[in-house]
Amino acid sequence: MTDDVATPTPGTPGPPTRTERLDELPFTRKHGRLLVGSGLGWALDALDVGLLSFVIAQLAVVWSSDKGALAFVASAGFAGMAIGAAVGGSLSDRLGRKTVFVLTLLVYGLATGLSALSWSVGALLVLRFVVGLGLGAELPVASTLVSEFSPRRIRGRVVVLLEAFWALGSIAAALVGWLVIPLSDDGWRWALLIGALPALYAVFVRLRMPESVRFLESRGRHDEAERTVRAFEEAAGTAQPAAAPRAAVDPRPVDPRPVDPSQADARPADAPRASSAAALLRDGLRRRTVAIWVVWFMTNFSYYGAFVWLPTLLVEAGFPLVKSFEYTLLITLAQLPGYAASAWLIERWGRRGTLAVFLLGSAVAATAFGFGAVSGSATQIVVSGMFLSFFNLGAWGALYAVTPELYPTRLRGTGAGWAAGVGRIASIAAPLTVPPLLVLGGTPVLFAVFGGVFVVAAVAALALPELRGTRLAE
C-alpha cells in the first residue's frame, strides 16, 4: 500500500500525521511491552553499575588496594560512559534507536563477563572502560526510543517508569553484593559474571523492539513507519485512517494543541537537517542545552560520588563488610517509592518543578547522611540514606523524562547523548574526588559538598522550559 495523499489546501483539515496518531493513542499492551523491553535492559545496566561499588569494597580487602587505585577503576568505567553517551546518541540519529540499543547491550554485557577474569587493577580498569562505552550509549538511546512512542499526555510518566527499572537493577545488585560477594574471595568475580546477562538479553531486544517512527520518517522509510503506527493502532483498537501523510510535518494551519514554541527557531527553513553537536548550541536551543548540561553534570557528580563509595564508607564507619552491604540494600530499596512519586508528580507539577524539588530534597538528605555517618547511629545512617536514595533517584526519573523533550527529532538522540556524556565527565571526577575530600574533612565535608552540588543542579533545572503536555518537536 502506498501512503501518498493529496496536499491539503490551507485552512482545511488534513489527515493527522503518523506522530500525531501515536501521540493520541491510549497506553496499550504494545506500549507496555516496549516499556518492559527497554526497562529490563535498563535494570541490567543498573545491575552492572551497582555491582561495581560492592566489587570495589571487596577488592580493597582481597587485593589490599588503596582507595586511590580503585577510584581509577570506577572513573575508567565512567570515562567510557562519557564517550559512549555522546557517540551512541549521535549514532542513534544516524543508524536508528533500535540498532544502537542492541549493539550497546552486547558490548557492555560481554565486557562485564570478561572483567570477571581480571588479574590486576590495571586489567580491570581497561575492561571497565569498555563496559562504560556500551553502558553510556544505551541509556540515552533507550529513553529517546520510549519517549518517541509514548502517548503525549503521559509521556513524562512513562519515561519515569522506564527509569524506575534502574531501581530494580540496583536492588538486584545490592542482593548479589549481600548474598554472593561475601561467600569467598572470588565472590566479586561471580558477581561480574551475573552482570554479563545483558549480552543474552540483546538477542530478545533485536527480535521484539520496533524502530522509532520519527527516525524512520526522517530516513524516508515511510512504508515501514506506517506499518509500525498501524500496529500500535491495532493494539489500541482504533480505526485506521483511509490515508496517511508522508511526513510528520505538513502545510496545515498550526495545531491548536500546545507545542514547545522555542522549537520554531531551532531550525531555520534553509538550515541543514543533519544532526550535529554544534546544532545543540545554536540560538534556538543554546539556553536549554547549557541548563540541562549543568543539571546532568551536577547530578552525576553527587550520585556517583556518594553511591559508588557507599559500602566502603560504611565499612570505614566501623560496620562489618556484610553489615555495610545489608545497609546499602535497605537504602537502595527507597529508590522505588522515589520513582513512583516522581512519576505521579511529573504530570501534575510539571517537569521543571518536580526535578527541582527532588534535587533540593537530595541536598538536604545528603547533608544529613554525612553527619549521621560520623555519629555512628545505624538508624540515622539508614534513614537519611533512604531519603537520599528516594529524592536522588526521583530526580533521575524526571531528568530522563525532560531531556529528550528538549530537542527536535533529528537532534533528539544527539541531545540526550551529549547531555548524558557531559554528566559522565562528572562521574569520572566524582570517585577521584572522594578520597581527598575525606582526608580534608571526613564524611561530613564530603556529603556537604554533594549537598551543595545538588542545590546548583536545582537552580539550573529552574532555567529549563516547561514542556508538560506539549508534542515532541519534529
VENPEZI-V25267 format. One record per backbone hydrogen bond with DSSP energy under -1.0 kcal/mol. NH is the residue of the N-H (numbers start at 1). CO is the residue of the C=O. If there is no record, write none. Layout:
nh=NH co=CO
nh=NH co=CO
This chain:
nh=12 co=9
nh=21 co=17
nh=22 co=18
nh=23 co=19
nh=24 co=20
nh=25 co=22
nh=32 co=28
nh=33 co=29
nh=34 co=30
nh=35 co=31
nh=36 co=32
nh=37 co=33
nh=38 co=34
nh=39 co=35
nh=40 co=36
nh=41 co=37
nh=42 co=38
nh=43 co=39
nh=44 co=40
nh=45 co=41
nh=46 co=42
nh=47 co=43
nh=48 co=44
nh=49 co=45
nh=50 co=46
nh=51 co=47
nh=52 co=48
nh=55 co=51
nh=56 co=52
nh=57 co=53
nh=58 co=54
nh=59 co=55
nh=60 co=56
nh=61 co=58
nh=62 co=58
nh=63 co=59
nh=65 co=59
nh=70 co=66
nh=71 co=67
nh=72 co=68
nh=73 co=69
nh=74 co=70
nh=75 co=71
nh=76 co=72
nh=77 co=73
nh=78 co=74
nh=79 co=75
nh=80 co=76
nh=81 co=77
nh=82 co=78
nh=83 co=79
nh=84 co=80
nh=85 co=81
nh=86 co=82
nh=87 co=83
nh=88 co=84
nh=89 co=85
nh=90 co=86
nh=91 co=87
nh=92 co=88
nh=94 co=91
nh=95 co=91
nh=100 co=96
nh=101 co=97
nh=102 co=98
nh=103 co=99
nh=104 co=100
nh=105 co=101
nh=106 co=102
nh=107 co=103
nh=108 co=104
nh=109 co=105
nh=110 co=106
nh=111 co=107
nh=112 co=108
nh=113 co=109
nh=114 co=110
nh=115 co=111
nh=117 co=114
nh=118 co=115
nh=124 co=120
nh=125 co=121
nh=126 co=122
nh=127 co=123
nh=128 co=124
nh=129 co=125
nh=130 co=126
nh=131 co=127
nh=132 co=128
nh=133 co=129
nh=134 co=130
nh=135 co=131
nh=136 co=132
nh=137 co=133
nh=138 co=134
nh=139 co=135
nh=142 co=138
nh=143 co=139
nh=144 co=140
nh=145 co=141
nh=146 co=142
nh=147 co=143
nh=148 co=144
nh=150 co=146
nh=152 co=23
nh=154 co=151
nh=155 co=152
nh=158 co=154
nh=159 co=155
nh=160 co=156
nh=161 co=157
nh=162 co=158
nh=163 co=159
nh=164 co=160
nh=165 co=162
nh=166 co=163
nh=168 co=164
nh=169 co=165
nh=170 co=166
nh=171 co=167
nh=172 co=168
nh=173 co=169
nh=174 co=170
nh=175 co=171
nh=176 co=172
nh=177 co=173
nh=178 co=174
nh=179 co=175
nh=180 co=176
nh=181 co=176
nh=183 co=180
nh=187 co=184
nh=190 co=186
nh=191 co=187
nh=192 co=188
nh=193 co=189
nh=194 co=190
nh=195 co=191
nh=196 co=193
nh=197 co=194
nh=199 co=196
nh=200 co=197
nh=201 co=197
nh=202 co=198
nh=203 co=200
nh=205 co=201
nh=206 co=202
nh=207 co=203
nh=208 co=204
nh=209 co=205
nh=216 co=212
nh=217 co=213
nh=218 co=214
nh=219 co=215
nh=220 co=217
nh=221 co=216
nh=222 co=220
nh=225 co=221
nh=226 co=222
nh=227 co=223
nh=228 co=224
nh=229 co=225
nh=230 co=226
nh=231 co=227
nh=232 co=228
nh=233 co=229
nh=234 co=230
nh=235 co=231
nh=236 co=232
nh=237 co=233
nh=238 co=233
nh=263 co=260
nh=264 co=261
nh=265 co=262
nh=271 co=268
nh=280 co=277
nh=281 co=278
nh=282 co=279
nh=285 co=282
nh=286 co=282
nh=289 co=285
nh=290 co=286
nh=291 co=287
nh=292 co=288
nh=293 co=289
nh=294 co=290
nh=295 co=291
nh=296 co=292
nh=297 co=293
nh=298 co=294
nh=299 co=295
nh=300 co=296
nh=301 co=297
nh=302 co=298
nh=303 co=299
nh=304 co=300
nh=305 co=301
nh=306 co=302
nh=307 co=303
nh=308 co=304
nh=313 co=309
nh=314 co=310
nh=315 co=311
nh=316 co=312
nh=317 co=313
nh=318 co=315
nh=319 co=314
nh=324 co=320
nh=325 co=321
nh=326 co=322
nh=327 co=323
nh=328 co=324
nh=329 co=325
nh=330 co=326
nh=331 co=327
nh=332 co=328
nh=333 co=329
nh=335 co=332
nh=336 co=333
nh=338 co=334
nh=339 co=335
nh=340 co=336
nh=341 co=337
nh=342 co=338
nh=343 co=339
nh=344 co=340
nh=345 co=341
nh=346 co=342
nh=348 co=345
nh=349 co=345
nh=350 co=345
nh=354 co=350
nh=355 co=351
nh=356 co=352
nh=357 co=353
nh=358 co=354
nh=359 co=355
nh=360 co=356
nh=361 co=357
nh=362 co=358
nh=363 co=359
nh=364 co=360
nh=365 co=361
nh=366 co=362
nh=367 co=363
nh=368 co=364
nh=369 co=365
nh=370 co=366
nh=371 co=367
nh=372 co=368
nh=373 co=369
nh=375 co=371
nh=376 co=372
nh=381 co=377
nh=382 co=378
nh=383 co=379
nh=384 co=380
nh=385 co=381
nh=386 co=382
nh=387 co=383
nh=388 co=384
nh=389 co=385
nh=390 co=386
nh=391 co=387
nh=392 co=388
nh=393 co=389
nh=394 co=390
nh=395 co=391
nh=396 co=392
nh=397 co=393
nh=398 co=394
nh=399 co=395
nh=400 co=396
nh=401 co=397
nh=402 co=398
nh=403 co=399
nh=406 co=403
nh=407 co=404
nh=411 co=408
nh=415 co=411
nh=416 co=412
nh=417 co=413
nh=418 co=414
nh=419 co=415
nh=420 co=416
nh=421 co=417
nh=422 co=418
nh=423 co=419
nh=424 co=420
nh=425 co=421
nh=427 co=423
nh=428 co=424
nh=429 co=425
nh=430 co=426
nh=433 co=429
nh=434 co=430
nh=437 co=433
nh=438 co=434
nh=439 co=435
nh=440 co=436
nh=441 co=437
nh=442 co=438
nh=446 co=442
nh=447 co=443
nh=448 co=444
nh=449 co=445
nh=450 co=446
nh=451 co=447
nh=452 co=448
nh=453 co=449
nh=454 co=450
nh=455 co=451
nh=456 co=452
nh=457 co=453
nh=458 co=454
nh=459 co=455
nh=460 co=456
nh=461 co=457
nh=462 co=458
nh=463 co=460
nh=464 co=461
nh=470 co=467
nh=471 co=258
